[in-house]
């Protein structure tokens, strides 16, 4: 997951600094800071199963989320997964990362949410397995993982840009499903990935359950 620095720079250059310094009203701040989609949901407490879905409730920084997509079929959102592989010292492929990305209009603003989970090799674990989330290591060994959260949007009508990202302080990932058909290189750009996560950052919590179709895979060299 990477900040789209070039895109942001172009937007700033096109709009000019004064417009982006505009102060939102309290009502507009509430709209900008709260991303909601679907019926109001309570925070999930366990994985909601193998049927494709995405439910995320809670807060991250100054932003709150209530994204409730109990079924992805016919949902007014794009929700997809991605696998990222790396080579070990012997040249063998490792599944070092998977991402879940959501792109949807929420509160009349097109928003993107990305969650990136990392481990030394997710493929070496027998599922289901609970991973402890920690920001201390880039690719933790064993039953530990890191999670980076990124979200971004441009509210054109109000000249506001949001582009936030950060590692979570603590939490758990209960990875329940990781299926796909690998090609000759051992890469699986298909299938499903699913699980449940609770995370804390700066004392605020966020909970999510997901089962999403994997549509992309790449090797990170």
NORFEN-V781947 format. One record per helix or strand. SS is the DSSP state (A for helix, B for strand). FROM is the first residue (numbers start at 1). TO is the last residue. Records with the same first field share a line. If there is no record, write none. Layout:
SS: FROM-TO + FROM-TO
This chain:
A: 5-15 + 17-20 + 26-33 + 122-124 + 156-158
B: 34-37 + 53-60 + 63-69 + 78-87 + 93-106 + 109-118 + 129-134 + 144-155 + 160-167 + 170-179 + 192-201 + 204-219
